């Protein structure tokens, strides 16, 4: 899936600075900004889509799956605001 430019920028910032083995606080903050950007731009990735995007950026498949699952929870929370 091709992301809109503003969301792609947030994603690329997140993945280019992230610790690929264990996300740190700043990594999580950038990931949350990505989730919010998706929400604002009406981009609703499925877990497998995000997992695949993360794997293409060198995240281990299992870790990418976990992060994609957290993305889904974040999107679900934003439905209540």
NORCOR-V229737 format. One record per backbone hydrogen bond with DSSP energy under -0.5 kcal/mol. CO is the residue of the C=O (numbers start at 0). NH is the residue of the N-H. E is the energy in kcal/mol with one decimal. If there is no record, write none. Layout:
CO | NH | E
CO | NH | E
This chain:
0 | 2 | -0.5
3 | 7 | -3.1
4 | 8 | -2.1
5 | 9 | -1.4
6 | 10 | -2.7
7 | 11 | -3.0
8 | 12 | -2.3
9 | 13 | -2.3
10 | 14 | -2.9
11 | 15 | -2.2
12 | 16 | -1.3
13 | 16 | -0.5
13 | 17 | -1.4
17 | 19 | -0.7
23 | 27 | -2.7
24 | 28 | -2.3
25 | 29 | -2.1
26 | 30 | -2.3
27 | 31 | -2.8
28 | 32 | -2.1
29 | 33 | -1.8
30 | 34 | -2.3
31 | 35 | -2.6
32 | 36 | -2.5
33 | 37 | -2.5
34 | 38 | -2.4
35 | 39 | -2.8
36 | 40 | -1.9
37 | 42 | -3.1
38 | 41 | -1.1
41 | 43 | -0.7
42 | 44 | -0.6
45 | 49 | -2.4
46 | 50 | -2.8
47 | 51 | -2.5
48 | 52 | -2.1
49 | 53 | -2.6
50 | 54 | -2.4
51 | 55 | -2.1
52 | 56 | -0.6
53 | 56 | -0.9
53 | 58 | -2.1
54 | 57 | -1.8
59 | 63 | -2.9
60 | 64 | -2.1
61 | 65 | -2.0
62 | 66 | -2.4
63 | 67 | -2.5
64 | 68 | -1.9
65 | 69 | -1.8
66 | 70 | -2.1
67 | 71 | -1.8
68 | 72 | -1.7
69 | 73 | -2.5
70 | 74 | -2.7
71 | 75 | -2.4
72 | 76 | -2.3
73 | 77 | -1.8
74 | 78 | -0.7
75 | 78 | -0.8
76 | 79 | -1.8
77 | 80 | -1.3
